[in-house]
Amino acid sequence: MTPVNKKIGSVNILATGIDSHDNFDGMAYVDIDAGNKTLTVGGLDHPASWAGVNDYAFAGFEIENLKKVSVKAVSNMKNIYAEFAVEPNFPYAGKNSFGGIMIDYHTPRGYAYRVALGLGKISPERSFDRPRFGFAKIPNRYVVIDDLFGKKEEQVYTFDLTQWAPADWDGKVWLIAGTDGVAPQRRLKIEILDNETAGRNTTAGSEIGGTLPEWTMPRIPENQVRIDGKINEPVWDKALKQSKMYEMPTLNDPEQKTVIWLAYDKKNIYLAARLDENSGRPFRTAKENLWENDGLDIAFGTADNAFRQQIIVDCAGRVLQNTTENLKSDGVKQKKWDVTVAATTNGKICDIEIAIPRDSIGLNKLQNANGCVKFNVARYRVRDSAPEKGEIYSLTPIREWNLMKPALFGDLKW
């Protein structure tokens, strides 16, 4: 990042930032002109190759007290996917591809929120944390603004930034132009227009996907939970309670209800779960691989996917503990965190209680600057009609069959 600290027209630019690579040996195309308030990004590769299709370029202005802004977007990508559809070196962009604007919102906690505004390529399944300045994490929200790449060469948009802002936003933002894995030799230019928001209709766009949830665990007094699989201690009434789950990958409402409770004390994180099963069939616990039984998958991790601590518990109370490097139990010594587990079933309900030692799992080391860790709980449910394809219900809305990417998880803090 480069300091600017200059008011240009009506815009107070504090700094500029760049995150770019050509997937070979240098940067993709980036041009920042603070004097004219323009950001231009795009691919460089020529002749066409795999690298040119997968490069990325992000350039941004850090701006103070920006609540409403008009920008002019100019692109030479019109009809790009139709043009390149028959070329083997120009595949259609994937779920991690992006073309448009990102807004990072500053709060008393620092940069804590990101909204992606698509101008031709955007997906709520994006798991890349680029650009790695500002919030430097995957977006919290995804909004389709326009198909500039497919239908137009330029367009003016007016954004009321308060419509997507977190409640504690202080008015400071990063306004970032970006292309990621779109196409080689193409450009996107974003110009901030001075004093031209008055009288203009604001663009809201259409939100897609969902905001990654954030949960705050309450602290409870010491020695209030007995791990016996009964969830009958009064202290559970003070715990965080979540009953909204999503069937993966459709995000439909699950057929069966699942309730999760979370709390912590000085030594442990406590998790309880009640799994309803009103189909008339018993809970399945016969498989050697615990993820093929009825049970839970609990995971902690970091947004860059570098670390993932996983605990799988089935309805018989058996437990499997894994790290990122140890994804299977077959022939591999499990990681041991001294997790205490108990489960009980009574036909239609399976109750599970778990105590997870905070220190041994390294929870504090997984915290980001905002005091959060990536976190998810998923329920494995065997289907009699096709047990090898059982259902997964997830606490975080995840649009793919993947519990291995913490970047897709919600945020847990305490």
N, C-alpha and C positions, 0 to 999 in steps of 0.2 A: 504494500500500500504506500502511496505517495501523498504527503500532505499538500493541500492547496490553500485552505483557509482564506477564501476570497469570495466576495459576493459578486456574482456575474449576472447583470440584469437584476431580476428579482429572486434569483436562486443563490442560496448560500452554500457553496460547495466546500466541504471540509477536507475531502481526500478523494483519490482515485484508487481503484483496485483492479488487478488483472489475475486471472487464472486461465492458462491456455497451454495446450500441447498438441503437436501435430501427429502424435503416435509414432514418431520416428526419431528425430534428433533435435527438435526445436519447438518453437511456438507456432500455433496456427495464426490466422490473421487477426490482429487487434489494432485499432487506432482510437485513441482518446484525444479529443480536442476540447479542453475545458473552456477555452475562450468562446467557442461556438456551442458549447453544451451538447456535444455529439459523442456517441459511442458507436463504433463500427466493429463488427465481429464476423468471422466466417472461416471457411476452409481455405487452405493454400494448395493442396496437393495437385500436381500436374506433371506427368500424365496421371490419369486416374489409377488409384490402387486401393487396397484395403485400408491403408492408413488414412487416406483422404476421406473415406466415408466415416471413419471412427474418430476423427480429431474433435477437439472442443476448444471453444474460445468464449470467455466471459470477461466483460469489462463493465465497471460500475463507477458511479458517483455516490459518495456519502454526502447526504444533504440534510441540513438542519431545518426544522420547522416547515416540513413539506406535507400539507394536508390534502391538497388538490393539485393536479398537474395535467397539462396537455402535452402529448408527445406526437411527433411525426415519425412514422415507421416507413422505411424505404427498403425494398428487397428486390433482388434479381432472381428470386426462386420461383416465380410464377410458373405453374404447371410442372414443377420439378419432378414429381414422382411419376407423372405420365411420361415425361421425356426420358427418364432413366429406367423405366420399367423393364425394357428389353435388354439393358446392358448388364452383363454379369458383374461388373465392378461397381454397380450402383444399386445395391439391394434396398428394398424398402426399409426405412428407418425402424428401429425396434422400440421396445417399451422404455428403454433408458434414453432414447433420443429426445432432444428438446430444441425448440426454436421459439424465442420470445423474450419476455421480460420477467425478472424476478425482483420482488420487493422484500427486503429484510427489515424487520421492525425492531427498534431499540426500546428497551424497558429498563427499569431500575436494576434488573438482573443482567443487563448487557443485551446484546442481540439475541433474541429469544424466539423469533417467529419468522417463517418464510412462506411467501405466497408465490406460486408460479403462474404466470399469465401467458397462455399459449397463443402464438400468432401463426400456427400452422403445424406444429408438432408438439404434443404434450400427452403424457400418460400418468394416471395416478399410481401406476405400478413402478414408477421410476424409483430406483434404489441407490442412485449415485448422489453423493453429497456435494457435487460441484455446483457453484464455485466455492472454493475453500477459503473465503473471507466473509466478513459479516457473520451471519448465523452459522454458515459452514456445515449445514446438515440438510437432509432431504426435506423437501417442502412439507409444511403442515397442511396446505390447501392447494388445489389445482383448479384453475379457472380457464376455460376456453374463451378467448376474446374474439378471435376472428380467424379465418383461413386466408391470411395474407399470402402465404406461400403458394396456395393453390389457385387463387383467383385475382390477386391484385398486385400492383407494383408499389403503391404507397397509400397510406391512410393516416388520418389524424384521429387520435383517441384521447379522451379526457377521463381521468380516473380520480374518483374520490377515494383516497387511500384509507379513510376511516372505515369504509365498509368491510374491509378484511382485517382490520387491526385488532390485536389483543387489547383487553380492557386497560392494561397499564402502559400502553404505548405513550412515549413522551414526545413524539413528533419528529424524531430523527430516523432516517431510513438509509439503506443502500438501494439505489435504483440501478438495476443491472441488466444489460443486454447480453443475450447468450445464444449460441448455437452449439449443440452437442450431438455428434453423430448424425448430422443431417445430410450433407453432400459436399464434395470438394468444389473449390473455385466459385463459391457462392457467398453472398454478403447480406447482412442485416444491419441497417443503420438506424439508430434511435436518436432523435433530436428533441431536447426539451424546449418547448416553445415558451417564450417569455410573456407573461401577463396576458395569456390567451385562454384562460379558463372561464371568464365571465360570459354568461349567455350560452355556453356550450352544454349540450346534454352529456351527462356522464355515462360511461360504459360500465355495465355491471358484469357482462359475460355470463357464462353458464358454468357453475361449479360442477366438477366431476370428482369421483372418488369420495374420500372422506377425510376429515381432519384426524390425524393421529391422536388418540386420547392421551390424557395425562391424569394420573392418579396420585393422591397424597395419602400415605399411610398414617394413621394416628399412632401415637405411642401409648402403651398400656402399662399398668403397674407390673412389677416383676412377679414371676411365679404364679400367674393367674390362669395359665392354660395347661391342662393335663392332656398329653397326646395319647388319647385312647380311641379315637375315631367316632366320638359321639356328639361333638359340637354342642354340648349342653352347658358350657361355662357361661355365666352371666356376662363376662367381659367381651364375648363375641358381639354383644349388642353395641359395643363402642367401636368396633372394627369398621373399616371400609367395606362396604357390601356392594357387589356388582352382579347383576343378573342378565345384563345385555350381552349376548354372545352372537357370533356371526358364523354361518356355515361357510367353510372354505370350498372353492374359491368364489362362489356365487354371491356371498354375503347375504343370502336369504336367512330368514328366521329359522333357527334349528327346530327340528321335530320334537326334541326333548329339552326340558328346562335344566339349566345348570346355574348354581349360585356359588359365588366366590367371596370369601371374607379374607381381609388382609390387615395385619397389625404388626407392631414390633415392640420390643423392649431393649434393654441394654445389651443383651446377648444374642437374641434371635429375631428373625422374621417368622411370623406365624401365618400359615395359610390353611384355610379350611374350605372344603368344597362339598356341595351336595349335588349329586348326579341323579336326576329323576329318570326312571325307565318305566313308562306306562304301556309298553307294547305287550307285556305278558311274558317275555322271555327273560331268563336270568342274565346277570352280568357275566361276561366272558373273561376268564382269567387263565385259560389253559395253555396259551402260546408261550414259548420260551422267550421270544422277542416281545418285550412288554408293550411296545407301541402297536402291537397287533391285538392287544387286549383292550377291554374297557378301562379307562383310566385317565390320567392327567399328564401333560407335558408342560413343565414350568421352566422358563428360560430367562436368564439375565444376560445382558451383553452391552456392547458399545456400538454407536451409530456407524462406525467405519467397518463393522463386521469382523474386526480383528479378534475379538474375544466373545465367547458365548459359553455360559455355564448352564447346563441343562440337567434337569431332574425329571425322570419319568417314574410315575407311580401308578401301579394298576390297582384294581378294586380288591385284590387280595392283600394289598399292603406291601408288595414287593417293590423295590426301588432300584433304578439304574441312574448312575451319576456320570455325566460326560462333560468334557470340555470341547473347545473348537477342534483340538488336535486328536480327540478320541471320540469319534462319531459312532462307533459300534462297540458292543460288548464282546463280540466274538473274538476270543483269543487275546484280548487286550485288557490289561489290568485297569479296573475302573478308578476314577478319581474319587477320593473319599473326603467328604466334608462333614462327617458325623451328623448327617441329617436323620432326624427322628420321624418315623411315619407310623400311622395306624389307620386302618380302614375297617368299616363294618358295613354289612349289607342286610337288608330285610326284605328282599324281593323286588320292591319297586324303588328303593332308594339305596344309594351307596354314599356313605359319608366318609370323607378323608380328612385327616388332620396332619399337618406337617410343621416341624420346627427346623428352621434352616439357620445354622450359626453364621452370624454376620461376618465375623473375622475370618473364619476358615474358608468361606466362599469368596473372600476378597471383595466384598460389596463396595466398600469405600473407594477402592482402586478403580472401580468401573464407573464412578460418578463423573459426569461432565461438569463444565464450568457452572451450570445452573443447578447442580446438586441432584441431577436425575441419572437413572440408569435405564437402558432399554429393557423392557419387560413384557412378557406375555404368558398367559395361561391358555392352553388348548386342551380340549377334551377329545379323547379317542373314543369313538363309539362303533362297535362291531355291527355290521349289518348281516343278518342271516341269509339274505338273498345273494349277497356278494361280499363275503367277509374279507376277501383280499383287497376290497376297495372301500373299506369302512369310511364312515363320516368323521370329519374333524370340525369341531366347533371352537372358535377362537375368540378370546377377549378383545383382541385387536382386529379390525377389519383387514384381512389379507387376501388379495385377489390372485393368489397362486398357491400351488401345493408346495409350500416351502415354509418350514419352521426353523430354518438354519440361518436366516438373515436377520440379525437384531435391528438393522436399519428399518425393517418393516414393522417393528413393534412400537407400542406406546411407550410413554415415559412414566417412570415410577420415582417418586421422591418422598422424603420423610422429614 
